[in-house]
Amino acid sequence: MNETPASSTTPLPLWRNRAFKLLFGAQIVSLLGSGVTTVGLALFAYQFTGGASATAVIGNALMLRILAFLLFSQPAGVIADRVSRKKILIAADFLRFGLLALFPFITTVWQIYLLIFAINAVTAFFTPTFEASIPEVVGNEQYVQALSFSRVAVDIEAVAAPAVAGLLVALFGLRWVFWFDAFTYLFSALLVAVVSIPHAAKVTTPLSWRTFLSEITHGTRVLLREPSLRQALTLSFAEATAGAAAIVVTVAYVRDVLGRGETAFAIVMAGLGLGSTLAAILLGRATGRYEQGAKTEAVLHGRRHRWAARALLFGGLMLGSLLLPGVLMPPLFVFGLLWVLNGAGQALIAIPSSTLLAEHTVEEERGRAYAAHFALTHVCWLVTYPAVGHAAAKWGAPVTFTAAGIVCLLITAAAKAFGQGAFGAHTHPRQRQTEPA
């Protein structure tokens, strides 16, 4: 069985893969809309409540966002392995279109909370299902390159969304920010509707409360059964720690420690996205060349394991090392370069993690596996967001950066221990039976 060819046919380049291009377009459009709404929510909350009360509204809304992900993503994964993923994606986009269109008519704070929770509950169905569909559309050989493009799409959203939101507010008013997002979901649904997603085997066991409770933990068991997946999940905590430090504390460091304005803050945050984009592109090209000579699935699987495990650990070390000098209060130029490396380090964890997840799952369990990964990685952010925020309030930004660096290094050491065997022999998922639900 080790002589199974890596591919029976030469796959089309991604730029000629119509299904991937349509899905990638849908991802960019919907991400841009989501980013615009994130900016619009801050402005809307400020107009709606005024002053310091706006920060409490935004904080509560973000907590509800994470809570919706945690409550609904794993049940969504069970459903995604039983029904058409294409139908789930289209239905989720239409629901989000309807919910976002209601936002300009809000009159009370509890309505903000209700809509934010509902929109992100639907997103908990969309995102893992979308991610689980990519391996089926692009094939095993091009999955890493597809992940790199997806990472670039996320970074484009981070850079472009604030500019688009500002333009919409200036030209048309705040309500058009939300209507713009609503129409991006409608456009995304239309793109998905014309995509041909290859048929994947579906779970046929009748669903009951007993089997549902078993299946809802199946994705978590998938993540824990392989040393490399345990290692990747552990390093997701380092990614969330460095990411929370950037998102929560950077503005305080730039404004209060360096004494710079909003332009400097925007440039530094753009550097974060630039680093992530460059790392994603370079990783996709380097791994493509490294994997190109693999003649069998077993050889490809082994090579993919080696580069993924090394990239994960290097990403964790990079994040810890670049955060440690925070207590020395680096000047703006040095700080900007460190934040470029911050973005690169996060990409070096995110892309190999998704790669290993695809390597260690078969089509009929991917919905549950990706949903569990989505939920558990968001638990990391649920912890790091408030922890980093409280640390910065108590110790200040420079000390918080250094403390976050120490945490990242400790997590990387733990991941090294949890991943013992990650370079050893592995059974490819296509050569074993799927774990019973």
C-alpha positions as CSV (number, residue, x, y, z in Angstrom):
1,M,0.0,0.0,0.0
2,N,3.0,2.3,0.4
3,E,3.4,2.4,-3.3
4,T,0.1,4.2,-3.9
5,P,0.7,6.9,-6.4
6,A,0.5,10.4,-5.0
7,S,-1.7,11.4,-7.8
8,S,-3.2,9.5,-10.7
9,T,-3.5,12.6,-12.9
10,T,-1.6,15.9,-13.0
11,P,-3.7,18.5,-11.3
12,L,-4.5,21.7,-12.9
13,P,-2.7,24.8,-11.7
14,L,-4.8,26.7,-9.1
15,W,-5.2,29.6,-11.4
16,R,-6.9,27.3,-13.9
17,N,-9.1,25.5,-11.3
18,R,-12.5,27.1,-11.8
19,A,-14.0,25.8,-8.6
20,F,-11.2,27.1,-6.4
21,K,-11.2,30.5,-8.1
22,L,-14.9,30.8,-7.4
23,L,-14.5,29.7,-3.8
24,F,-11.5,32.0,-3.3
25,G,-13.5,34.9,-4.7
26,A,-16.4,34.1,-2.4
27,Q,-13.9,34.1,0.5
28,I,-12.4,37.4,-0.3
29,V,-15.7,39.1,-0.8
30,S,-17.2,37.8,2.4
31,L,-14.1,38.5,4.4
32,L,-14.0,42.1,3.2
33,G,-17.6,42.5,4.2
34,S,-16.9,41.0,7.7
35,G,-13.9,43.3,8.1
36,V,-15.9,46.4,7.2
37,T,-18.6,45.4,9.7
38,T,-16.0,45.0,12.5
39,V,-14.9,48.6,11.8
40,G,-18.6,49.7,11.4
41,L,-19.5,48.1,14.7
42,A,-17.0,50.2,16.6
43,L,-18.3,53.4,15.0
44,F,-22.0,52.3,15.5
45,A,-21.4,51.5,19.1
46,Y,-19.8,54.9,19.7
47,Q,-22.6,56.8,18.0
48,F,-25.2,54.6,19.7
49,T,-23.9,54.8,23.3
50,G,-21.2,57.5,23.2
51,G,-17.9,57.8,25.1
52,A,-16.5,55.0,27.3
53,S,-19.7,52.9,27.1
54,A,-18.9,52.1,23.5
55,T,-15.9,50.0,24.6
56,A,-18.1,47.9,26.9
57,V,-20.5,47.3,24.1
58,I,-17.8,46.3,21.6
59,G,-16.1,44.0,24.2
60,N,-19.4,42.3,25.0
61,A,-20.2,41.9,21.3
62,L,-16.8,40.2,20.7
63,M,-17.4,37.9,23.6
64,L,-20.7,36.9,22.2
65,R,-19.0,36.3,18.8
66,I,-16.6,33.8,20.4
67,L,-19.4,32.2,22.4
68,A,-21.5,31.6,19.3
69,F,-18.5,29.9,17.6
70,L,-18.0,27.6,20.6
71,L,-21.7,26.7,20.9
72,F,-22.5,26.0,17.3
73,S,-19.3,25.0,15.4
74,Q,-19.2,21.4,16.5
75,P,-22.9,20.7,15.9
76,A,-22.4,22.3,12.5
77,G,-19.6,19.9,11.8
78,V,-21.8,16.9,12.5
79,I,-24.4,18.3,10.1
80,A,-21.7,19.1,7.5
81,D,-20.7,15.4,7.3
82,R,-24.3,14.3,6.7
83,V,-25.7,16.8,4.1
84,S,-24.4,18.7,1.1
85,R,-21.7,21.2,2.1
86,K,-22.6,23.4,-0.8
87,K,-26.1,23.8,0.5
88,I,-24.8,24.7,4.0
89,L,-22.6,27.4,2.5
90,I,-25.3,28.9,0.4
91,A,-27.9,28.8,3.2
92,A,-25.4,30.4,5.7
93,D,-24.7,33.2,3.3
94,F,-28.3,34.0,2.7
95,L,-29.0,34.0,6.4
96,R,-26.2,36.3,7.1
97,F,-27.4,38.6,4.3
98,G,-30.8,38.9,6.0
99,L,-29.4,39.4,9.4
100,L,-26.9,42.1,8.4
101,A,-29.6,44.0,6.4
102,L,-31.4,44.5,9.8
103,F,-28.5,46.1,11.5
104,P,-29.2,49.8,10.5
105,F,-32.6,49.5,12.1
106,I,-31.4,48.7,15.6
107,T,-32.7,50.9,18.4
108,T,-31.4,49.2,21.6
109,V,-28.2,47.6,22.8
110,W,-29.7,44.2,23.4
111,Q,-30.6,44.1,19.7
112,I,-26.9,44.6,18.8
113,Y,-26.0,41.7,21.0
114,L,-28.8,39.5,19.6
115,L,-27.7,40.2,15.9
116,I,-24.0,39.7,16.6
117,F,-24.7,36.4,18.3
118,A,-27.0,35.2,15.5
119,I,-24.7,36.3,12.7
120,N,-21.7,34.5,14.2
121,A,-23.8,31.4,15.0
122,V,-24.4,31.2,11.3
123,T,-20.7,31.8,10.6
124,A,-19.9,28.9,12.9
125,F,-21.7,26.7,10.3
126,F,-20.1,28.5,7.3
127,T,-16.4,28.7,8.1
128,P,-15.6,25.1,9.1
129,T,-17.7,23.8,6.2
130,F,-15.9,26.1,3.8
131,E,-12.5,25.0,5.1
132,A,-13.4,21.3,4.9
133,S,-14.5,21.7,1.2
134,I,-11.1,23.1,0.0
135,P,-9.2,19.7,0.1
136,E,-11.9,18.2,-2.1
137,V,-11.8,21.0,-4.6
138,V,-8.0,21.4,-5.0
139,G,-6.7,17.9,-4.2
140,N,-4.0,16.8,-1.9
141,E,-1.0,18.0,-3.9
142,Q,-2.2,21.7,-4.1
143,Y,-3.8,22.0,-0.7
144,V,-0.8,23.9,0.9
145,Q,-0.8,26.4,-2.0
146,A,-4.6,26.9,-1.6
147,L,-4.1,27.5,2.1
148,S,-1.5,30.1,1.3
149,F,-4.0,31.9,-0.9
150,S,-6.6,31.7,1.8
151,R,-4.2,33.2,4.3
152,V,-3.4,36.1,1.9
153,A,-7.2,36.7,1.6
154,V,-7.4,37.1,5.4
155,D,-4.5,39.6,5.3
156,I,-6.1,41.5,2.4
157,E,-9.2,41.9,4.5
158,A,-7.2,43.2,7.5
159,V,-5.6,45.9,5.3
160,A,-8.4,46.8,3.0
161,A,-11.5,46.7,5.3
162,P,-10.7,49.8,7.3
163,A,-10.2,51.8,4.1
164,V,-13.4,50.6,2.5
165,A,-15.3,51.2,5.7
166,G,-14.0,54.7,6.0
167,L,-14.9,55.4,2.3
168,L,-18.4,54.1,2.7
169,V,-19.0,56.2,5.9
170,A,-17.7,59.3,4.2
171,L,-19.7,58.9,1.0
172,F,-22.9,57.3,2.1
173,G,-23.2,57.1,5.9
174,L,-22.7,54.4,8.5
175,R,-25.7,52.3,7.6
176,W,-24.2,51.5,4.2
177,V,-21.3,49.7,6.0
178,F,-23.7,47.0,7.1
179,W,-25.7,46.9,3.9
180,F,-22.4,46.5,2.0
181,D,-21.5,43.5,4.2
182,A,-25.0,42.1,3.6
183,F,-24.6,42.3,-0.2
184,T,-21.1,40.7,0.0
185,Y,-22.7,37.6,1.6
186,L,-25.3,37.6,-1.2
187,F,-22.6,37.8,-3.8
188,S,-20.7,35.0,-2.0
189,A,-23.7,32.8,-2.1
190,L,-24.1,33.3,-5.9
191,L,-20.4,32.4,-6.4
192,V,-20.7,29.2,-4.3
193,A,-23.9,28.3,-6.2
194,V,-22.0,27.8,-9.4
195,V,-19.1,25.9,-7.9
196,S,-18.9,22.2,-8.5
197,I,-17.8,20.7,-5.2
198,P,-16.8,17.0,-5.6
199,H,-19.0,14.5,-3.9
200,A,-17.7,13.3,-0.5
201,A,-18.9,10.2,1.3
202,K,-21.4,11.0,4.0
203,V,-22.1,9.5,7.4
204,T,-25.1,7.3,7.0
205,T,-25.7,6.2,10.6
206,P,-29.2,7.5,11.7
207,L,-28.8,10.5,13.9
208,S,-30.2,10.3,17.4
209,W,-29.4,12.1,20.6
210,R,-27.1,9.2,21.6
211,T,-25.2,9.2,18.3
212,F,-25.2,13.0,18.2
213,L,-23.5,13.3,21.6
214,S,-20.9,10.8,20.4
215,E,-20.3,12.5,17.0
216,I,-20.0,16.0,18.5
217,T,-16.8,14.8,20.2
218,H,-15.5,13.0,17.2
219,G,-13.6,16.0,15.8
220,T,-11.9,16.6,19.1
221,R,-10.8,12.9,19.1
222,V,-9.4,13.4,15.6
223,L,-7.3,16.3,16.8
224,L,-6.0,14.4,19.8
225,R,-5.2,11.0,18.2
226,E,-2.1,12.1,16.3
227,P,1.0,13.6,18.0
228,S,1.4,16.2,15.1
229,L,-2.2,17.5,15.5
230,R,-1.7,17.8,19.3
231,Q,1.4,19.7,18.6
232,A,-0.3,22.0,16.1
233,L,-3.2,22.6,18.5
234,T,-0.9,23.5,21.3
235,L,1.0,26.0,19.2
236,S,-2.4,27.6,18.3
237,F,-2.2,29.0,21.8
238,A,1.1,30.7,21.0
239,E,-0.5,32.1,17.8
240,A,-3.4,33.4,19.8
241,T,-1.1,34.9,22.5
242,A,1.0,36.8,19.9
243,G,-2.1,37.8,18.0
244,A,-3.9,39.1,21.1
245,A,-0.8,41.1,22.0
246,A,-0.9,42.7,18.6
247,I,-4.6,43.4,18.4
248,V,-5.2,44.5,22.0
249,V,-1.9,46.2,23.1
250,T,-0.3,47.7,20.0
251,V,-2.5,50.9,20.1
252,A,-1.5,51.6,23.7
253,Y,2.2,51.0,22.9
254,V,2.2,53.2,19.8
255,R,0.2,56.0,21.4
256,D,1.3,56.0,25.0
257,V,4.8,54.7,25.0
258,L,6.1,55.9,21.6
259,G,3.9,59.0,21.5
260,R,2.8,58.5,17.9
261,G,-0.5,59.0,16.3
262,E,-3.1,56.9,14.4
263,T,-1.0,56.9,11.2
264,A,1.9,55.1,12.9
265,F,-0.6,52.6,14.4
266,A,-2.1,51.9,11.0
267,I,1.3,51.3,9.5
268,V,2.4,48.9,12.2
269,M,-0.8,46.9,11.9
270,A,-0.4,46.8,8.1
271,G,3.1,45.4,8.7
272,L,1.5,42.6,10.7
273,G,-0.6,41.7,7.6
274,L,2.3,42.1,5.3
275,G,4.4,39.6,7.3
276,S,1.7,37.1,7.3
277,T,1.1,37.5,3.5
278,L,4.8,37.1,2.7
279,A,5.2,34.1,4.9
280,A,2.2,32.4,3.3
281,I,3.4,33.0,-0.3
282,L,7.0,31.9,0.5
283,L,5.8,28.8,2.4
284,G,3.5,27.8,-0.4
285,R,6.3,28.1,-3.0
286,A,9.0,26.4,-0.8
287,T,6.8,23.5,0.2
288,G,5.6,23.0,-3.4
289,R,9.2,22.5,-4.6
290,Y,10.0,20.3,-1.6
291,E,7.0,18.0,-2.2
292,Q,7.3,18.0,-6.0
293,G,9.5,14.9,-6.2
294,A,7.1,12.7,-4.1
295,K,6.1,9.7,-6.2
296,T,3.7,8.0,-3.8
297,E,1.2,9.2,-1.1
298,A,3.4,7.7,1.6
299,V,6.4,9.8,0.5
300,L,4.3,12.9,0.1
301,H,2.8,12.3,3.6
302,G,6.2,12.0,5.1
303,R,7.6,15.1,3.5
304,R,4.6,17.1,4.5
305,H,5.0,16.0,8.1
306,R,8.6,17.0,8.2
307,W,8.2,20.5,6.9
308,A,4.9,21.1,8.8
309,A,6.4,20.1,12.2
310,R,9.5,22.2,11.6
311,A,7.5,25.3,10.5
312,L,5.2,25.0,13.5
313,L,8.1,24.9,16.0
314,F,10.0,27.7,14.1
315,G,6.8,29.8,14.2
316,G,6.5,29.4,17.9
317,L,10.1,30.2,18.5
318,M,9.9,33.3,16.3
319,L,6.8,34.6,18.1
320,G,8.4,34.2,21.5
321,S,11.7,35.7,20.4
322,L,10.2,38.8,18.8
323,L,8.0,39.6,21.8
324,L,10.8,39.3,24.4
325,P,12.4,42.7,23.6
326,G,9.2,44.5,24.4
327,V,10.4,45.5,27.8
328,L,13.3,47.4,26.2
329,M,10.7,49.6,24.4
330,P,12.0,49.4,20.9
331,P,11.6,52.5,18.7
332,L,8.9,52.6,16.0
333,F,11.0,51.3,13.1
334,V,12.3,48.3,15.1
335,F,8.8,47.7,16.5
336,G,7.3,47.7,13.0
337,L,9.9,45.1,11.8
338,L,9.1,42.9,14.8
339,W,5.4,43.1,13.9
340,V,6.1,42.0,10.4
341,L,7.8,38.9,12.0
342,N,4.8,38.6,14.3
343,G,2.5,38.2,11.2
344,A,4.9,35.7,9.6
345,G,5.1,33.6,12.8
346,Q,1.4,33.4,13.0
347,A,1.2,32.2,9.4
348,L,3.9,29.6,10.1
349,I,1.6,28.1,12.7
350,A,-1.8,28.5,11.0
351,I,-0.9,27.0,7.6
352,P,0.9,23.9,8.8
353,S,-1.9,23.3,11.3
354,S,-4.6,23.2,8.6
355,T,-2.3,21.1,6.3
356,L,-1.8,18.4,9.0
357,L,-5.5,18.4,9.7
358,A,-6.3,17.7,6.1
359,E,-3.5,15.0,6.0
360,H,-5.0,13.2,9.0
361,T,-8.7,13.2,8.0
362,V,-10.8,11.5,5.4
363,E,-13.6,13.2,3.5
364,E,-16.5,11.8,5.5
365,E,-15.1,13.2,8.8
366,R,-13.7,16.5,7.7
367,G,-16.8,18.5,8.7
368,R,-16.5,17.4,12.3
369,A,-12.7,17.7,12.4
370,Y,-12.6,21.2,11.0
371,A,-15.4,22.3,13.3
372,A,-13.6,21.0,16.3
373,H,-10.4,22.8,15.2
374,F,-12.4,26.0,14.7
375,A,-13.9,25.8,18.1
376,L,-10.7,24.8,20.0
377,T,-8.6,27.5,18.4
378,H,-11.2,30.1,19.3
379,V,-11.0,28.9,22.9
380,C,-7.4,30.0,22.8
381,W,-8.4,33.5,21.7
382,L,-11.2,33.6,24.3
383,V,-8.5,33.2,26.9
384,T,-5.7,35.4,25.5
385,Y,-7.9,38.4,24.6
386,P,-8.9,39.2,28.2
387,A,-5.6,37.9,29.7
388,V,-3.4,40.2,27.6
389,G,-5.8,43.1,28.1
390,H,-5.7,42.8,31.9
391,A,-2.0,42.3,31.9
392,A,-1.5,45.5,29.8
393,A,-3.8,47.4,32.2
394,K,-1.8,46.2,35.2
395,W,1.8,46.1,34.0
396,G,1.8,48.3,30.9
397,A,2.4,47.4,27.2
398,P,6.2,46.8,27.3
399,V,6.1,44.3,30.1
400,T,3.1,42.6,28.7
401,F,4.9,42.0,25.3
402,T,7.8,40.4,27.1
403,A,5.5,38.3,29.3
404,A,3.6,37.2,26.2
405,G,7.0,36.2,24.6
406,I,7.8,34.0,27.6
407,V,4.4,32.4,27.4
408,C,5.0,31.7,23.7
409,L,8.4,30.1,24.4
410,L,6.9,27.9,27.1
411,I,4.0,26.8,24.8
412,T,6.6,26.0,22.1
413,A,8.5,23.8,24.6
414,A,5.3,22.0,25.6
415,A,4.3,21.6,21.9
416,K,7.7,20.0,21.3
417,A,7.0,17.5,24.1
418,F,3.4,16.8,22.9
419,G,4.6,16.3,19.4
420,Q,7.0,13.5,20.2
421,G,6.7,11.1,17.3
422,A,5.7,13.8,14.8
423,F,8.7,13.0,12.7
424,G,8.2,9.2,12.9
425,A,6.3,6.7,10.9
426,H,2.6,7.6,10.3
427,T,-0.4,5.8,8.9
428,H,-2.0,7.8,6.1
429,P,-5.7,8.2,6.9
430,R,-6.6,6.6,3.5
431,Q,-4.9,3.4,4.7
432,R,-7.0,3.0,7.9
433,Q,-10.7,2.9,8.7
434,T,-12.2,6.0,10.1
435,E,-12.7,6.0,13.9
436,P,-16.2,4.9,14.7
437,A,-18.6,7.7,15.6
